[in-house]
Amino acid sequence: MQDRIAWDESIRVGVAEFDEAHRTLIGIANELIAASEANQQDGVVGAVLEGLIEYTESHFQREEALMEQTRYPELEEHRRQHRLLMNQVYLFKSQFIAGEVDANAMVRFLRDWILTHIQDHDRRYSPHLHAHGIS
């Protein structure tokens, strides 16, 4: 059994729009954890993956657009991090379609990626965006 991801101040980046988006991403990951605990992966994983793909692509586009608009100096590295996540999520989707998805591995990946990415990469852009009047 895997613990759900809890929202706390260590995840907060201080940009309201992105904090709300991160809460939503955590909620999607927690849906997968709950489905895994209830042995309902098959009925839920596909829907969760689709929701994750749609929401994450939209969130990443918005995040990157603001970084581009404000000339964030680490934009290219941030984009690379986003592409890494999306590549892995598309791999999970392919595995799901083939009937080979490991929901626990997917949860571990999402937990590690969400927490590491938000606490490290996303927190770095906060001062830059705040300096450009975005909070």
FENTA-V137232 format. One record per backbone hydrogen bond with DSSP energy under -0.5 kcal/mol. CO is the residue of the C=O (numbers start at 1). NH is the residue of the N-H. Records with the same first field share a line. If there is no record, write none. Layout:
CO: NH + NH
This chain:
4: 6
8: 11 + 12
14: 16
15: 18 + 19
16: 20
17: 21
18: 22
19: 23
20: 24
21: 25
22: 26
23: 27
24: 28
25: 29
26: 30
27: 31
28: 32
29: 33
30: 34
31: 35
32: 36
33: 37
34: 38
35: 40
36: 39
40: 44
41: 44 + 45
42: 46
44: 48
45: 49
46: 50
47: 51
48: 52
49: 53
50: 54
51: 55
52: 56
53: 57
54: 58
55: 59
56: 60
57: 61
58: 62
59: 63
60: 64
61: 65
62: 66
63: 67
64: 68
65: 69
66: 70
67: 72
68: 71
72: 75
74: 78
75: 79
76: 80
77: 81
78: 82
79: 83
80: 84
81: 85
82: 86
83: 87
84: 88
85: 89
86: 90
87: 91
88: 92
89: 93
90: 94
91: 95
92: 96
93: 97
94: 98
95: 100 + 101
96: 99
101: 103
102: 106
103: 107
104: 108
105: 109
106: 110
107: 111
108: 112
109: 113
110: 114
111: 115
112: 116
113: 117
114: 118
115: 119
116: 120 + 121
117: 122
118: 123
120: 124
121: 125
122: 125 + 126
123: 127
124: 128
125: 129
126: 130
127: 131
128: 132
129: 132 + 134
130: 133
133: 135
135: 16
